[in-house]
Amino acid sequence: MLLDCSEHRELVSCVGWTSADELFSCSDDHLILKWNLVTGDTSVVVKLHDETFPIDLHWFPRTVSGKKQVGAEIFALTSSDGKLHLVSKSGRIEKSVEAHRGAVLAGRWNHDGTALITAGEDGQLKIWSKTGMLRSTLAQQGTPVYSAAWGPDSSRVLYTFGRQLIVKPLQPSAKILQWKAHDGVILKVDWSAVNDLILSGGEDCKYKVWDSYGRLLFSSSSHDYPITSVAWAPDGELFAMGSFNTLRLCDKTGWSYSLEKPGTGSVLALTWSADGSQLAGACGNGHVLFAHVVEQRWDWKNFQITLTKRRTMQVRNVLNDAVDILEFRDRVIKASLSHGHLVVTTSVQCYVYSAMNWNTPLIFDLKEGSVSRLVSSPKSPGLRMDILNTQSVSLSNDTIAIRDTSDERVIFLFDAQTGKAIGDGKPLVHKIEVVLIALDQCGSSSDRRIALIDKNRDLYLTSVRKLGRAHSIHKIGSMVDSMAWNDSANLLCGIQDKCLTVWYHPSVVFVDKDLLPKTIFAKDGSELSRASQILSFVGSQVTLRRVDGSLVCSTVSPYPALLQEYSSSARWEDALRICRFAKDQTLWSCLAGLAMANRELSTAEVAYAAIGEIDKVQYISFIQELPSKDSSLAHILLFSGHVQEAEGTLMQANLIYHAIQMHINLYNWDRALELAVKHKTHVDTVLAHRQKFLQEFGKQETNKRFLQYSEGVEVDWEKIQAKIEMEFAKERERAADKQTQSSIRSSVSVRR
């Protein structure tokens, strides 16, 4: 939706929002005007000197690290006479400095307001303090610097050099990144603080999207005229580009949402309001262009919601074609539809609707980010909440995961109810930078998992609550570009090497790694491309968006989700019945993992037999024959590879022999001897098995500790066997005593 307003008599060179409803514009008529979008009024703020022709305007950042700045109502104004002006909101010029020889083509504050960069026609790039004092000259080159932008962490600067783009760190010794980006002179650049993507437009009539390493992600087709302006939306999901009589709204991946052809001449500058719902443009014919983002759409199951006007939404139920209209007092800024609820935020309020009833929403006021029904407020030193996005934040019923904005290897984990850091307060630290994080949505908090994709496009899975152990992180996929958890079961889908891959039971990696490849379903992705994104995974339907913007829906089997539902409610007979009906090896593998995780050994035995894992069937049978629950639990832990936990369980139950024998079976000879010596029992058992092992391989003893104890300990297999029988007899007696005591307590409680 476009509004075209003309109050200037000459070309408008730059515009900037002071608030969501107020805008300043500068023109070659030397006037700075203030526009009020609520009342429709326009007033003159100040008339500049007749020799001052403004070129660029940038307001001091209103928020720093999510906190509102106080007393920072100033903007930087650059002009054609080589000066940099610091101007107050009232129009008073607080300071003017001679900045460049020739015109100052760009002036930009960094994200925390501690520095200002200017780019000049003289080919120089300069950094200034907040008060307008020159700090350094960052670059000097032979061609004009038409545009510049700060990196997300304000430690790097992007600027133009003819047809090339240069990313220069502020650290003098750091490496400079430079590449040819266009076939013509580059006129405008922008760098999103949220998604870390670079946008460029040039005289070759193309706009392009790059990552921060200079790799091309998208290149538009050639337009009729040069691209004169580009601007990222604050949330990094959209961007706008302007050309002669042209305004285009695009997705962050490059494809176009809409194209408008206003008769405004060249759109020389574009700027978004802080809430991302409005766009203003400076036009060559003296007009100021206002655009509002409408026709946004949200889908969930049988509901389709469309933002038809700035303050109106239409809800359509596709099952019965029923339509509801939702009216709001203020314009809609953000909305989300999922899990049977619609959440809508306007400029002053938040509305929460239930899909069962669209008439009576829960409403609370928003006051500078705080809400009246606050659950928790997670905080961590150095964490910038103002540049978080859907890729760096994930939420489940009990957990919040946030990727650090300053060090992308770090993931902070918070309890959703208290806002406190989970466990010992230490974050999860990956070995390289993390691109995307996602928490699973079902199950208990103790079993919560987080999936992450790193910059190598490897997919990892780890537990959120480590329960005293170090984070055990497992790689479950490679060449993964996008992923999403199912909304009602812990199924994970991803685009892996241009194929749609579904991990039916990803948590099986914590129980039996060998089962993981047997629980993966891969679907032909011939209609997909590498840059396709998964939008949602609801029920058995996956919705994807291709690189050209088109939507693709794909279905997966409903049985794995049903299997997880049966296992969580201990309906093992029903689970077995599904597997026998479907006759699918993938389902049997899922059931084997689910049964072992829940220590349902009889079901696990059947499932492993169905997939031909005979060695594991035999081991499960051995576990079932063990005389006590403690030894069974320890061997179940050992089955999953948790050796330390298995040993701890046995030692706590005073089953010393079992712990020693476990390490003998694993050939952990030193630990087996250490336990035997420490507890003064079964030293001869360890030595006997060691001797047998060496004899079988025809080797001589070289371990000094074993040589030391071999001299004073006699090995007698009959005595050893008798001692082992005695240990088992004692264990049976203890197990029987525990069972008797448990029965007595049960009968007493029944009588009471």
C-alpha positions in Angstrom: 0.0 0.0 0.0 1.6 3.3 -1.1 1.1 6.9 -0.2 2.7 9.6 -2.4 3.2 13.0 -0.7 4.8 16.1 -2.2 5.8 19.0 0.0 9.3 19.7 -1.3 10.0 21.7 -4.4 13.2 19.9 -5.3 14.7 16.5 -5.3 14.4 14.7 -1.9 17.8 13.2 -1.0 17.2 11.4 2.3 14.6 10.5 4.9 14.7 9.1 8.5 12.2 7.9 11.1 12.2 9.5 14.5 9.4 7.2 15.7 6.8 4.8 14.2 4.6 7.7 13.1 7.1 10.6 12.5 9.6 11.1 9.7 12.2 13.8 8.8 13.0 14.5 5.1 15.7 16.6 3.5 15.7 18.1 0.1 17.7 20.2 -2.4 15.3 23.0 -1.5 17.3 23.3 1.7 14.3 22.4 3.9 14.1 19.7 6.6 10.5 18.7 7.0 8.7 16.7 9.7 5.9 14.4 8.7 3.3 13.2 11.1 1.5 10.1 9.7 -1.3 10.1 12.4 -2.5 13.7 11.8 -1.2 14.0 8.2 0.5 17.3 9.2 3.8 18.5 7.7 6.0 21.2 9.2 9.3 22.8 8.5 12.0 21.9 11.1 14.7 24.1 9.7 15.8 25.9 6.5 19.5 25.1 5.8 22.0 27.4 4.4 21.6 28.1 0.7 24.9 26.4 -0.1 24.1 23.2 2.0 22.6 20.5 -0.2 21.9 17.4 2.1 22.8 14.0 0.9 22.4 11.5 3.7 20.6 11.4 7.1 20.9 8.9 9.9 19.3 9.1 13.3 21.3 8.2 16.4 20.2 4.6 17.4 17.3 4.8 19.8 18.0 1.4 21.4 21.3 -0.1 22.4 21.4 -3.7 23.6 17.7 -3.7 23.8 17.6 -0.6 26.1 16.2 2.7 25.1 18.7 5.5 24.8 18.1 8.7 26.8 18.9 12.2 25.5 20.0 11.0 22.1 17.6 13.0 19.9 20.2 13.9 17.2 20.9 12.9 13.7 23.9 13.0 11.4 23.5 15.0 8.2 26.0 14.9 5.4 26.1 17.5 2.6 27.6 18.2 -0.8 30.0 20.9 0.6 32.0 18.3 2.4 30.6 18.9 5.8 29.2 16.6 8.5 26.5 18.1 10.7 25.1 16.9 14.0 21.5 18.2 14.2 19.1 18.1 17.1 15.4 17.1 16.7 14.4 20.7 17.0 16.5 21.5 14.0 19.4 23.2 15.7 22.8 22.4 14.2 24.9 21.3 17.2 28.1 20.9 15.3 29.5 21.1 11.8 32.9 19.7 10.8 34.8 19.7 7.5 34.7 16.0 6.8 35.8 15.4 3.2 37.0 17.2 0.0 33.9 17.1 -2.1 30.6 15.7 -1.2 30.0 13.5 1.9 28.1 10.7 0.2 27.2 8.6 3.3 27.0 9.0 7.1 26.1 6.0 9.3 26.0 5.5 13.1 27.2 2.1 14.4 24.7 -0.1 16.2 25.6 1.0 19.7 26.0 4.7 18.9 29.6 4.9 19.9 31.0 5.8 16.4 30.0 7.4 13.1 31.4 6.6 9.7 31.4 8.9 6.7 32.2 8.1 3.1 33.3 10.8 0.7 33.6 11.8 -3.0 37.3 12.0 -2.3 37.5 8.2 -1.8 38.1 8.4 1.9 36.3 6.6 4.7 36.5 8.2 8.1 35.4 7.3 11.6 34.2 9.9 14.1 33.3 9.9 17.7 29.8 10.4 19.1 30.6 14.2 19.5 32.0 14.6 16.0 35.7 14.3 16.7 37.8 12.5 14.0 39.1 9.2 15.2 40.7 7.7 12.2 40.8 7.5 8.4 39.8 3.9 7.6 40.4 3.9 3.9 41.8 6.1 1.1 41.1 5.2 -2.5 41.0 6.8 -5.9 37.3 6.5 -6.6 34.3 7.9 -4.6 32.8 5.8 -1.8 29.1 5.9 -2.7 27.8 3.9 0.3 28.9 2.3 3.5 27.4 0.1 6.3 28.4 -1.3 9.7 28.7 -5.0 10.4 26.4 -6.5 13.0 29.0 -6.4 15.8 30.2 -2.9 14.8 33.7 -4.3 14.4 33.7 -4.3 10.5 32.7 -1.8 7.9 31.4 -2.5 4.4 31.9 0.1 1.6 32.0 0.4 -2.1 35.0 0.6 -4.4 33.8 1.1 -7.9 32.4 -2.3 -9.0 33.9 -4.0 -5.9 32.7 -4.4 -2.3 35.2 -4.3 0.6 34.7 -5.5 4.2 37.3 -3.9 6.4 37.7 -4.8 10.1 38.5 -1.9 12.5 41.5 -3.9 13.8 44.5 -2.8 11.8 46.1 -6.3 11.5 42.9 -8.1 10.5 42.4 -9.4 7.0 40.4 -7.3 4.5 37.8 -9.0 2.4 37.3 -7.7 -1.2 35.4 -9.0 -4.2 34.0 -7.9 -7.5 30.2 -7.7 -6.9 28.7 -5.9 -9.9 29.4 -5.1 -13.6 28.7 -1.5 -13.0 29.5 1.0 -10.2 27.9 0.0 -6.9 25.6 2.8 -5.6 24.1 1.5 -2.4 24.8 -1.2 0.2 23.2 -2.3 3.4 24.2 -4.9 6.0 21.6 -6.5 8.3 22.4 -6.7 12.0 20.0 -9.6 12.4 20.7 -12.1 9.6 24.3 -11.0 8.8 23.5 -10.7 5.1 24.7 -8.0 2.7 22.6 -6.2 0.1 24.0 -4.3 -2.8 22.6 -2.4 -5.8 24.4 -0.9 -8.8 24.5 0.7 -12.2 24.4 -2.7 -13.8 20.6 -2.5 -12.9 20.9 -5.5 -10.5 20.5 -6.0 -6.8 22.3 -8.9 -5.0 22.3 -10.7 -1.7 25.7 -11.8 -0.2 26.7 -13.6 3.0 29.4 -11.9 5.2 32.1 -14.0 3.5 31.3 -12.5 0.1 29.5 -15.5 -1.3 26.7 -14.7 -3.7 23.3 -15.9 -2.4 21.0 -14.2 -4.9 21.3 -12.0 -8.0 18.3 -10.3 -9.6 17.6 -10.1 -13.3 18.6 -6.9 -14.9 16.1 -4.0 -14.4 15.5 -1.1 -16.8 17.3 1.4 -14.6 20.2 1.5 -12.1 19.4 0.4 -8.5 19.5 3.6 -6.5 18.5 2.4 -3.0 18.4 -0.8 -0.9 17.4 -1.3 2.8 16.9 -4.2 5.1 13.9 -4.4 7.3 14.7 -4.3 11.1 13.9 -8.0 11.6 16.0 -9.1 8.6 13.2 -11.1 7.0 12.5 -8.5 4.2 14.3 -5.9 2.2 13.2 -3.1 -0.2 15.0 -1.8 -3.3 14.3 1.3 -5.3 15.0 2.4 -8.9 13.5 4.9 -11.4 9.7 4.8 -10.8 10.2 1.4 -9.1 9.8 0.0 -5.6 10.2 -3.7 -4.9 9.6 -5.7 -1.7 11.7 -8.8 -1.4 12.2 -11.8 0.9 15.6 -12.1 2.5 16.5 -14.9 0.0 16.0 -12.5 -2.9 12.7 -13.4 -4.5 10.1 -10.6 -4.9 6.9 -10.3 -2.9 5.5 -7.3 -4.8 6.5 -4.7 -7.3 5.1 -1.1 -7.4 5.6 1.5 -10.1 5.0 4.9 -8.5 5.6 7.9 -10.7 8.1 9.4 -8.4 11.3 9.4 -10.4 14.3 7.6 -8.9 13.9 6.4 -5.3 17.2 7.7 -3.9 17.0 6.5 -0.3 14.8 4.0 1.6 14.4 3.6 5.3 12.2 1.4 7.5 10.4 2.3 10.6 11.7 0.7 13.8 8.7 -1.8 13.9 9.3 -2.9 10.3 5.7 -2.2 9.3 6.3 1.0 7.2 8.8 2.2 4.6 9.7 5.7 3.5 11.4 6.7 0.3 13.2 9.9 -0.9 12.2 10.5 -4.5 13.8 12.4 -7.3 10.7 14.5 -8.2 10.4 16.0 -4.7 8.0 13.4 -3.4 8.3 11.5 -0.1 6.9 8.0 -0.6 5.3 6.0 2.3 4.6 2.3 1.9 2.9 -0.1 4.4 3.4 -3.9 4.4 0.0 -5.6 3.9 -1.3 -8.9 2.6 0.9 -10.9 4.9 -0.3 -14.4 5.4 -0.1 -17.1 8.1 -1.2 -20.7 7.8 -1.7 -23.4 10.4 -3.7 -26.6 9.8 -7.1 -25.6 8.5 -6.7 -21.8 9.2 -5.5 -19.1 6.9 -5.0 -15.6 8.2 -4.4 -12.6 6.0 -3.5 -9.0 7.0 -5.9 -7.2 4.6 -5.3 -3.7 6.0 -2.9 -2.2 8.5 -5.4 -2.8 11.3 -7.5 -5.6 9.9 -7.0 -9.4 9.7 -9.2 -12.0 7.9 -9.4 -15.5 9.4 -10.6 -18.2 7.0 -11.4 -21.8 8.0 -10.7 -23.8 4.8 -12.8 -26.7 6.1 -16.1 -24.9 6.1 -15.1 -21.6 4.4 -16.1 -19.6 7.5 -14.6 -16.1 7.7 -13.9 -14.0 10.8 -12.7 -10.4 10.7 -10.4 -9.2 13.4 -10.2 -5.4 13.9 -7.4 -3.7 15.9 -7.2 -0.3 17.4 -3.6 0.2 16.1 -1.7 -1.1 13.2 -0.4 -4.7 13.3 3.3 -5.0 13.7 3.9 -8.8 14.2 1.8 -11.9 14.2 2.4 -15.6 14.7 0.0 -18.6 14.2 0.8 -22.0 15.7 -0.2 -24.5 18.4 -3.9 -23.5 18.1 -3.3 -19.8 19.0 -2.8 -16.5 17.1 -0.5 -13.9 18.8 -0.7 -10.4 17.3 1.3 -7.4 18.5 0.3 -3.8 17.6 2.3 -0.7 18.5 0.8 -0.6 22.0 -0.9 -4.0 22.7 -0.6 -7.7 22.4 -3.6 -9.9 21.5 -3.7 -13.7 22.1 -6.5 -15.6 20.3 -7.5 -19.2 20.6 -8.4 -21.0 17.3 -11.5 -22.3 19.1 -12.8 -18.7 19.7 -11.9 -15.7 17.6 -14.2 -13.3 19.5 -12.6 -12.9 23.0 -8.8 -12.5 22.9 -6.6 -12.1 25.8 -5.2 -8.5 25.6 -2.4 -6.8 27.5 -0.5 -3.6 27.1 3.1 -3.3 25.8 5.2 -0.6 27.4 8.7 -0.4 26.0 8.9 -4.2 25.7 7.5 -5.2 29.2 4.2 -7.0 29.4 1.6 -7.3 32.2 1.7 -11.1 32.2 5.4 -11.5 32.3 6.5 -15.1 32.9 10.3 -14.6 32.9 13.0 -12.3 31.7 16.2 -14.3 30.7 19.4 -12.2 30.9 23.0 -12.9 30.3 26.0 -10.5 30.2 26.6 -9.1 26.8 23.5 -10.7 25.2 21.9 -8.2 22.8 18.1 -8.9 22.8 17.5 -6.3 20.1 19.0 -8.2 17.2 17.6 -11.7 17.9 15.7 -13.5 15.2 14.0 -16.8 14.5 17.3 -18.5 13.7 19.0 -17.5 16.9 16.1 -18.1 19.4 14.1 -21.2 20.1 11.3 -21.8 22.6 9.6 -24.8 24.1 7.1 -25.1 27.0 10.0 -25.2 29.6 13.1 -24.0 27.8 14.5 -21.0 26.0 17.6 -21.3 23.8 19.4 -18.2 22.6 22.4 -18.1 20.4 24.9 -15.5 21.6 25.1 -12.4 19.3 28.8 -11.7 20.0 30.1 -15.3 19.9 27.9 -17.5 17.6 29.5 -20.7 19.0 27.7 -20.1 22.3 24.1 -21.1 23.1 22.5 -19.9 26.3 19.8 -22.2 27.9 17.2 -20.7 30.2 14.3 -22.1 32.2 11.2 -20.6 30.6 9.3 -20.3 33.9 12.1 -18.7 36.0 14.3 -17.1 33.4 17.4 -18.6 35.2 20.2 -20.4 33.4 19.7 -24.2 33.3 22.0 -26.4 35.3 25.3 -24.9 36.5 24.7 -21.8 34.4 27.3 -22.6 31.8 26.2 -22.2 28.2 26.5 -24.8 25.5 29.6 -24.1 23.5 29.9 -25.6 20.0 33.3 -26.0 18.2 32.4 -23.6 15.4 29.7 -20.9 14.7 26.1 -22.0 14.9 23.7 -20.9 12.1 20.3 -22.3 13.3 19.0 -23.7 16.6 15.7 -25.5 17.4 14.3 -27.1 20.5 12.0 -30.1 20.3 8.4 -29.5 21.4 7.2 -32.6 23.1 8.0 -34.8 26.1 9.3 -34.0 29.6 11.8 -31.2 30.4 14.4 -33.8 31.5 14.4 -35.2 27.9 14.4 -31.9 26.1 16.8 -31.9 23.1 18.2 -29.1 21.0 19.2 -29.5 17.4 21.7 -27.1 15.8 23.2 -26.5 12.3 26.7 -25.0 12.2 28.5 -23.1 9.5 29.8 -26.4 8.0 26.1 -27.3 7.5 26.4 -30.2 9.9 23.4 -31.1 12.0 24.0 -31.9 15.7 21.7 -33.1 18.6 22.3 -32.7 22.3 20.4 -32.8 25.6 19.4 -29.5 27.2 19.6 -30.7 30.8 22.9 -32.6 31.1 22.2 -33.8 34.7 25.7 -33.4 36.0 27.4 -34.6 32.8 29.1 -32.7 30.1 27.0 -31.9 27.0 27.0 -35.1 24.9 26.7 -33.8 21.4 26.1 -36.1 18.4 26.3 -35.4 14.7 23.2 -36.8 13.0 23.5 -35.3 9.6 25.6 -33.3 7.1 24.9 -30.9 4.2 21.8 -29.8 6.0 20.4 -26.3 4.9 17.2 -26.0 6.9 15.4 -28.0 9.7 12.2 -28.0 11.8 10.8 -30.0 14.6 7.3 -31.5 14.4 4.7 -29.6 16.5 3.1 -32.7 18.1 5.9 -35.4 18.1 9.7 -35.3 18.4 10.3 -35.9 14.7 12.9 -33.7 12.9 12.9 -32.9 9.2 15.5 -31.1 7.2 16.7 -30.3 3.7 19.8 -32.4 3.3 21.7 -32.3 0.1 18.6 -31.2 -1.9 16.5 -34.0 -0.4 13.8 -33.9 2.2 15.1 -36.0 5.1 13.0 -36.9 8.2 14.6 -38.2 11.4 11.7 -40.3 12.8 13.5 -40.8 16.2 16.6 -38.5 16.4 16.9 -39.1 20.2 17.8 -42.8 19.4 21.4 -41.6 19.1 21.5 -41.4 22.9 20.2 -44.9 23.2 21.7 -46.9 20.3 23.8 -45.0 17.7 23.6 -48.0 15.3 19.8 -47.5 15.0 20.1 -43.8 13.8 20.6 -44.5 10.1 17.7 -47.1 10.2 15.3 -44.5 11.6 15.9 -41.9 8.8 13.5 -41.5 5.9 14.7 -39.7 2.7 12.3 -38.3 0.2 13.1 -37.3 -3.4 13.7 -33.6 -3.5 13.8 -33.1 -7.3 11.5 -30.0 -6.9 13.7 -28.6 -4.2 16.9 -26.4 -4.5 19.8 -25.9 -2.1 18.4 -22.7 -0.7 14.9 -24.0 0.0 13.6 -23.4 3.6 11.3 -25.4 5.8 8.5 -23.2 7.1 6.6 -25.7 9.2 6.3 -29.3 10.2 2.7 -29.7 11.4 1.2 -33.2 11.8 2.3 -35.2 8.9 2.7 -32.3 6.5 6.0 -30.4 5.8 5.7 -27.0 4.2 8.7 -25.7 2.3 9.5 -22.5 0.4 11.7 -22.8 -2.7 14.3 -20.3 -3.7 11.9 -18.7 -6.2 9.3 -18.1 -3.4 6.9 -20.9 -4.3 5.5 -23.1 -1.6 5.8 -26.9 -1.7 3.9 -29.2 0.6 5.1 -32.8 1.3 3.6 -35.5 3.5 5.4 -38.0 5.7 4.1 -41.2 7.4 1.8 -40.7 10.4 3.0 -43.9 12.0 6.2 -42.7 13.7 4.3 -39.9 15.6 1.7 -42.5 16.6 4.4 -44.8 17.8 5.9 -42.0 20.0 2.4 -41.3 21.4 1.9 -45.0 22.4 5.4 -45.2 24.0 4.8 -42.1 26.1 1.6 -43.6 27.4 3.2 -47.1 27.8 0.8 -48.7 25.3 3.4 -51.2 24.1 1.0 -53.8 22.7 -0.6 -51.1 20.5 2.9 -50.0 19.4 3.8 -53.6 18.4 0.5 -53.9 16.5 1.3 -50.8 14.4 4.7 -52.2 13.5 3.3 -55.6 12.5 0.6 -53.9 10.4 3.0 -51.5 8.6 5.8 -54.1 8.1 8.3 -51.3 7.9 11.9 -51.8 9.1 12.2 -48.0 9.9 9.2 -48.3 12.3 10.7 -51.4 14.0 13.9 -49.5 14.5 12.1 -46.6 16.1 10.2 -48.9 18.4 13.5 -50.6 19.4 15.0 -47.2 20.4 11.8 -46.1 22.2 11.5 -49.3 24.1 15.2 -49.3 25.3 14.8 -45.6 26.3 11.8 -46.5 28.4 13.5 -49.8 29.7 10.7 -51.9 28.2 13.0 -54.9 27.5 10.4 -57.4 26.3 9.2 -55.0 23.6 12.8 -54.0 22.7 13.7 -57.7 22.3 10.8 -58.2 19.8 11.7 -55.0 17.9 15.5 -55.9 17.6 14.6 -59.4 16.5 12.4 -57.9 13.7 15.3 -55.9 12.3 17.8 -58.8 12.6 20.0 -57.5 15.4 20.5 -60.9 17.0 23.5 -59.9 19.1 21.4 -57.2 20.8 18.6 -59.6 21.3 20.9 -61.9 23.2 22.3 -59.0 25.3 18.7 -57.9 26.2 17.9 -61.5 27.1 21.0 -61.5 29.4 19.8 -58.3 31.1 16.4 -59.8 31.7 17.9 -62.7 33.5 20.0 -60.6 35.9 18.9 -61.1 39.5 18.4 -57.4 40.6 17.0 -54.2 39.2 20.3 -52.4 39.9 22.4 -54.7 37.8 19.7 -54.6 35.0 19.7 -50.8 35.1 23.5 -50.7 34.9 23.6 -53.0 31.9 20.8 -50.9 30.1 23.0 -47.9 30.6 26.0 -49.8 29.3 23.9 -50.9 26.3 23.6 -47.2 25.5 27.3 -46.5 25.9 27.1 -44.8 29.3 30.0 -46.6 30.9 30.6 -44.1 33.8 26.9 -44.0 34.7 26.7 -47.8 34.6 29.7 -48.1 36.9 28.2 -45.5 39.3 24.9 -47.4 39.5 26.7 -50.7 40.4 29.0 -49.1 43.0 26.0 -47.3 44.6 24.3 -50.7 44.9 27.5 -52.3 46.3 27.7 -54.6 43.3 31.5 -54.5 43.1 31.9 -57.7 41.1 29.5 -56.6 38.4 31.5 -53.3 38.0 34.8 -55.2 37.8 33.4 -57.7 35.3 31.9 -54.9 33.2 35.3 -53.3 32.7 36.9 -56.8 32.0 34.3 -57.3 29.2 35.1 -53.8 27.8 38.9 -54.6 28.1 39.3 -51.6 30.4 42.0 -53.6 32.3 43.5 -50.8 34.3 40.1 -49.7 35.7 39.1 -53.3 36.5 42.3 -53.8 38.5 41.9 -50.5 40.2 38.4 -51.3 41.4 39.5 -54.8 42.5 42.5 -53.5 44.5 40.5 -50.6 46.0 37.8 -52.9 47.3 40.1 -55.8 48.1 38.1 -58.3 46.1 38.3 -60.2 42.8 41.9 -59.3 42.1 42.5 -62.9 41.1 39.4 -62.7 38.8 40.9 -59.7 36.9 44.3 -61.4 36.7 42.8 -64.6 35.4 40.9 -62.9 32.6 43.9 -60.8 31.7 46.1 -64.0 31.4 43.5 -65.7 29.3 43.2 -62.6 27.0 47.0 -62.5 26.5 47.3 -66.2 25.8 44.6 -66.0 23.2 46.6 -63.3 21.3 50.0 -64.8 22.0 51.3 -61.8 23.9 53.4 -61.3 27.0 52.4 -59.1 30.0 54.1 -55.7 29.9 51.8 -53.7 32.2 53.8 -53.0 35.4 50.8 -53.1 37.7 49.6 -56.4 36.5 53.2 -57.8 36.7 53.3 -56.5 40.3 50.1 -58.2 41.5 50.7 -61.4 39.5 53.7 -62.3 41.7 51.6 -62.4 45.0 48.2 -63.6 43.8 47.4 -67.2 42.9 45.0 -67.7 40.0 42.5 -70.6 40.6 39.6 -70.7 38.2 37.6 -73.0 40.4 37.9 -70.6 43.4 37.1 -67.7 41.1 33.9 -69.5 39.8 32.8 -70.3 43.3 33.3 -66.7 44.4 31.2 -65.5 41.4 28.4 -67.9 42.2 28.4 -66.6 45.8 28.2 -63.0 44.5 25.1 -63.9 42.4 23.5 -65.8 45.4 24.0 -62.7 47.6 22.5 -60.5 44.9 19.4 -62.7 44.6 19.0 -62.7 48.4 19.2 -58.9 48.5 16.7 -58.6 45.6 14.3 -61.0 47.3 14.6 -59.1 50.6 13.8 -55.8 48.8 10.8 -57.4 47.1 9.5 -58.8 50.4 9.9 -55.4 52.2 8.2 -53.7 49.3 5.3 -56.2 49.5 5.0 -55.6 53.3 4.9 -51.8 52.9 2.2 -52.2 50.2 0.0 -54.4 52.4 0.4 -52.0 55.4 -0.6 -49.0 53.3 -3.7 -51.0 52.0 -4.8 -51.8 55.6 -4.5 -48.2 56.6 
